[in-house]
Amino acid sequence: MNNFPAALLNPDLPFMRNALFAGLLSSVLFGTIGSVVTVRRIASLAGAVSHAVLGGIGLALYVSASGILPGFPPLAGALIFALLAALVIGLVSLKAKQREDTVINAIWAVGMSLGILFLAKAPGYTDPSVYLFGNILLISGRDLLLLGILDILVLFLAWRFYPQIEASSFDEDFARVRGVPVDAVFLALLAVCAVAIVLLQTFVGLVMVIAMLTLPAGSSSVFARSLGGMMFLSCLFSVVFSVCGLAAGWAFDLPVGAVTVIIAGFVFLGTSAARALAGKK
């Protein structure tokens, strides 16, 4: 890893600096949103949304390459599918009597399958692994701008509605009694999570984004004593994981997203084991 700082300072390698900034900006989303996702235990819902996004990406590439909607961006297709998936999952979770896990698994499987089919039929082969596993070294200045805007929006919402988010996350019945619009908070959380997933897929990919939404938060839960503290520590953990993953990926020529998740996973397992041992003592 000795050449990593030199690579960051090398004027001929601007993509390295973009990757570093992307990791820092993504850490805000991973830490803030991931903490709420973990506390509310809706990681499976976020996972279904993240995998359904591939359907939107595949559809956008198909209609663009086929000339149906020339120039239709994959980001727009992913965003449409993500928000639709979040809306369906949210309404089913709140209103429908059908088993929630069945609908979640259906959206998960159908979204990915549609994406693979559209990619296979689009003129010119498109490797789905780019979207499934991501490549932070390909992130652009526009991606950084969008990540920065979303960071500001998420931090503002977390600050402005923190009491409502905290109350509905830990005790929905109490929150309802206190007049908190629990259902609206839940749907808004899914919508923000969907938008974040679309942008974050560039970093770790659709398959791994759910891991980074849960592992830093899971590690920070060992030390945090409040939701706000958990958000702060999760952001710090995410920064450490992102920088270490980028450095290790560059030094050993490995996929940065996969290395980042592996580091996060080992830290989570270590903190969980330490907490279990401390509990026995």
SULNORGI-V918004 format. One record per backbone hydrogen bond with DSSP energy under -0.5 kcal/mol. CO is the residue of the C=O (numbers start at 1). NH is the residue of the N-H. Records with the same first field share a line. If there is no record, write none. Layout:
# SULNORGI-V918004
CO: NH / NH
This chain:
# SULNORGI-V918004
1: 4
3: 7
4: 8
5: 9
6: 10
10: 13
13: 16 / 17
14: 18
15: 19
16: 20
17: 21
18: 22
19: 23
20: 24
21: 25
22: 26
23: 27
24: 28
25: 28 / 29
26: 30
27: 31
28: 32
29: 33 / 34
30: 34
31: 35
32: 36
33: 37
34: 38
35: 39
36: 40
37: 41 / 42
38: 41
42: 46
43: 47
44: 48
45: 49
46: 50
47: 51
48: 52
49: 53
51: 54
52: 55 / 56
53: 57
54: 58
55: 59
56: 60
57: 61
58: 62
59: 63
60: 64
61: 65
62: 66
63: 68 / 69
64: 67
69: 72
73: 76 / 77
74: 78
75: 79
76: 80
77: 81
78: 82
79: 83
80: 84
81: 85
82: 86
83: 87
84: 88
85: 89
86: 90
87: 91
88: 92
89: 93
90: 94
91: 95 / 96
99: 103
100: 104
101: 105
102: 106
103: 107
104: 108
105: 109
106: 110
107: 111
108: 112
109: 113
110: 114
111: 115
112: 116
113: 117
114: 118
115: 119
116: 120
117: 121
118: 122
126: 128
127: 130
128: 131 / 132
129: 133 / 134
130: 134
131: 206
132: 207 / 208
135: 138
136: 139
140: 144
141: 145
142: 146
143: 147
144: 148
145: 149
146: 150
147: 151
148: 152
149: 153
150: 154
151: 155
152: 156
153: 157
154: 158
155: 159
156: 160
157: 161
159: 162
161: 165
162: 166
163: 167
164: 168
165: 169
166: 170
167: 171
171: 175
172: 176
173: 177
174: 178
175: 180
176: 179
180: 182
181: 185
182: 186
183: 187
184: 188
185: 189
186: 190
187: 191
188: 192
189: 193
190: 194
191: 195
192: 196
193: 197
194: 198
195: 199
196: 200
197: 201
199: 202
200: 203 / 204 / 205
201: 205
202: 135
203: 136
204: 208
205: 209
206: 210
208: 211 / 212
209: 213
210: 214
211: 214 / 215
214: 218
215: 219
216: 220
217: 221
219: 222
220: 223 / 224
226: 230
227: 231
228: 232
229: 233
230: 234
231: 235
232: 236
233: 237
234: 238
235: 239
236: 240
237: 241
238: 242
239: 243
240: 244
241: 245
242: 246
243: 247
244: 248
245: 249
246: 250
247: 251
248: 252
249: 253 / 254
255: 259
256: 260
257: 261
258: 262
259: 263
260: 264
261: 265
262: 266
263: 267
264: 268
265: 269
266: 270
267: 271
268: 272
269: 273
270: 274
271: 275
272: 276
273: 277
274: 278
275: 279
276: 280
277: 281
